[in-house]
């Protein structure tokens, strides 16, 4: 039986909740995009974006979203989604005369900020990253830094 000192601290549980909440929007959006791929491709084409970009966005949202939720290579997933949110804000939500566009711009900036905080803090003790750090001996220094 493990002692109380090995239990996740409240801060780690809050970090887990934060990771799950941050990942939810990307997992939902990625799932929605792929569920009607024909309509998604048409929307991206209307924006002047090729099919390759469509599939890359879906892969990023689902892959990095799962990465953050599970706490597996979460720093990389958080940086990728943080940069994605900045790009989305500055490329698609700059019509500040429209209150809805301004709201989306601010939302994207806020999510990017949360992602960058997660990238610096790491996934916490309730994560696959932490399990790997504790279990795998002789891990390459660059992988240890990423986890």
C-alpha positions in Angstrom: 0.0 0.0 0.0 1.3 3.4 -0.9 1.6 6.1 1.8 -0.2 9.4 1.8 2.9 11.3 0.5 2.7 9.4 -2.8 -0.9 10.4 -3.4 -1.5 13.1 -6.0 -1.5 16.6 -4.4 -4.5 18.9 -4.9 -2.3 21.0 -7.2 -1.8 17.9 -9.4 -5.5 17.1 -9.5 -6.2 20.7 -10.5 -3.6 20.5 -13.2 -5.2 17.3 -14.5 -8.6 19.1 -14.5 -7.0 22.0 -16.4 -5.5 19.6 -18.9 -8.8 17.9 -19.5 -10.6 21.2 -19.9 -8.0 22.6 -22.3 -8.0 19.4 -24.4 -11.8 19.2 -24.6 -12.3 22.0 -27.2 -9.7 20.5 -29.5 -10.9 16.9 -29.2 -14.5 18.1 -29.8 -13.6 20.3 -32.8 -11.3 17.6 -34.3 -14.1 15.0 -34.0 -16.6 17.4 -35.5 -14.4 18.2 -38.4 -13.7 14.5 -39.2 -17.3 13.4 -38.7 -18.4 15.3 -41.8 -15.2 15.4 -43.7 -16.9 16.4 -47.0 -18.3 19.6 -45.5 -15.1 20.3 -43.7 -13.1 20.0 -46.9 -15.5 22.4 -48.6 -15.2 24.9 -45.8 -11.4 24.8 -45.9 -11.4 25.0 -49.7 -13.7 28.1 -49.4 -11.0 29.6 -47.1 -8.4 28.9 -49.8 -6.8 26.1 -47.9 -5.9 22.8 -49.5 -7.1 19.3 -48.3 -3.6 18.6 -46.8 -4.1 21.5 -44.4 -7.5 20.2 -43.5 -6.1 16.8 -42.5 -3.2 18.4 -40.7 -5.5 20.5 -38.6 -7.6 17.5 -37.7 -4.6 15.5 -36.9 -3.2 18.3 -34.8 -6.4 18.9 -32.8 -7.0 15.2 -32.1 -3.3 14.2 -31.6 -2.3 17.1 -29.4 -5.6 17.1 -27.7 -5.1 13.5 -26.7 -1.5 14.2 -25.7 -2.6 16.9 -23.3 -5.5 14.9 -21.9 -3.4 11.9 -21.2 -0.3 13.8 -20.2 1.9 12.1 -22.8 4.4 14.4 -24.4 2.0 17.1 -23.2 4.6 19.9 -23.4 5.0 19.4 -27.1 1.2 19.1 -27.6 0.7 22.3 -25.6 3.2 24.3 -27.6 1.7 23.0 -30.9 -1.8 24.0 -29.9 -0.7 27.3 -28.4 0.9 28.2 -31.7 -2.1 26.9 -33.6 -4.4 29.2 -31.5 -2.2 32.2 -32.1 -2.2 31.5 -35.9 -6.0 31.0 -35.8 -6.5 34.3 -33.9 -4.3 36.4 -36.2 -5.4 34.7 -39.5 -9.1 34.3 -39.1 -10.4 36.6 -36.2 -9.1 40.1 -36.9 -12.4 41.8 -37.8 -12.6 43.6 -34.5 -15.6 45.6 -35.6 -17.6 42.4 -35.3 -18.0 41.6 -31.6 -18.2 37.8 -32.2 -14.8 37.9 -34.1 -13.3 39.9 -31.3 -14.5 37.4 -28.8 -13.0 34.5 -30.8 -9.7 36.4 -31.1 -9.6 36.9 -27.3 -10.6 33.3 -26.7 -7.8 32.0 -28.9 -5.3 34.2 -27.1 -6.5 33.0 -23.7 -6.3 29.3 -24.8 -2.8 29.9 -26.2 -1.8 31.5 -22.9 -3.1 28.4 -21.0 -1.2 26.1 -23.4 2.1 28.0 -22.9 1.6 27.8 -19.1 1.0 24.1 -19.4 4.1 23.8 -21.6 6.2 25.4 -18.9 4.7 23.6 -15.9 4.4 20.1 -17.5 1.6 17.7 -17.0 2.0 17.1 -13.3 2.1 13.8 -11.4 -1.2 12.4 -12.8 0.2 11.8 -16.3 1.9 9.3 -18.5 4.9 11.8 -18.7 5.4 11.5 -15.0 5.0 7.7 -15.0 7.7 7.4 -17.8 10.1 9.7 -15.9 9.8 7.5 -12.8 9.9 4.1 -14.5 12.3 4.5 -17.4 16.0 4.6 -16.3 18.7 5.9 -18.6 16.3 8.0 -20.6 18.0 10.3 -23.2 18.4 13.9 -21.7 16.3 15.5 -24.5 13.4 13.2 -23.8 13.6 13.9 -20.1 13.5 17.6 -20.9 10.4 17.2 -23.1 8.6 15.2 -20.4 
